[in-house]
């Protein structure tokens, strides 16, 4: 039953997004700065993190939200109100 599987998949995405929403503030800040178009290096400098940490947080958000790339993860985070426009 495809429709039932779609609902289960959607429920899982919301559960994972909820986990992302409960993360420390800087994890959401990384997504917010990513939405502005900043590079990982610039975000890292701005938040006093390593560029590798920023890349890891973006990759983690992509996995949790089922996003394909940085733009997609930002779009999903905006739709789910994890970050503000």
Order of alpha helices (4+ residues) and beta strands (2+ residues): alpha-alpha-alpha-alpha-alpha
